[in-house]
Amino acid sequence: NVQIVKEVLVDCDDDTVLLKVEQVGGAACHKGYQSCFFRKLNGGLQVVDEKIFDPEKVYKNPKK
């Protein structure tokens, strides 16, 4: 997978950098989501994105 950097933001204390990217090639998250940020706090963790692939099939151990 490839990520194309679209924008770079720096916070007011200059101690955090946020990269806004375009995801090319499906999912970037090893849990099967397009982004690793697929959950939000809303009184508890809530999944807010759709899984793109099944990690069990992609990361299975070929020796088993």
C-alpha positions in Angstrom: 0.0 0.0 0.0 1.0 3.6 -0.6 0.0 6.8 1.1 0.3 10.1 -0.7 0.9 13.0 1.7 -1.7 15.7 1.0 -1.1 18.1 3.9 1.2 18.4 6.9 0.0 20.2 10.0 1.9 21.2 13.2 0.2 21.9 16.5 0.6 25.1 18.5 3.4 23.7 20.7 5.4 22.3 17.8 5.4 18.9 19.4 2.9 17.1 17.2 2.7 16.6 13.4 -0.4 15.5 11.6 -0.1 14.1 8.1 -3.3 14.0 6.0 -2.8 11.4 3.3 -4.6 9.7 0.4 -4.6 6.0 0.9 -3.8 4.1 -2.3 -4.4 0.3 -2.5 -7.1 -0.5 0.1 -6.3 -0.9 3.8 -3.5 0.5 5.8 -4.5 -1.0 9.1 -3.3 -4.6 10.0 -6.8 -5.2 11.6 -8.5 -4.9 8.2 -9.7 -1.3 8.1 -8.7 1.5 5.7 -7.3 3.5 8.6 -6.0 2.5 12.1 -8.4 5.2 13.4 -11.6 3.1 12.9 -12.9 3.6 16.4 -14.1 6.7 18.3 -14.9 7.3 22.0 -18.5 7.9 22.5 -19.1 6.8 26.1 -17.2 3.7 25.1 -15.3 2.5 22.0 -17.5 2.5 18.9 -16.3 1.1 15.5 -17.1 3.8 12.9 -15.6 2.3 9.7 -16.1 -0.8 7.6 -13.6 -3.7 7.6 -12.0 -4.0 4.1 -10.3 -7.4 4.5 -10.1 -10.3 7.0 -6.7 -10.2 8.8 -7.0 -13.9 9.6 -6.8 -14.7 5.9 -4.1 -12.2 5.1 -1.8 -12.8 8.0 -2.3 -16.5 8.5 0.8 -18.6 9.5 1.8 -20.6 6.4 3.5 -23.3 8.6 0.2 -24.3 10.2 
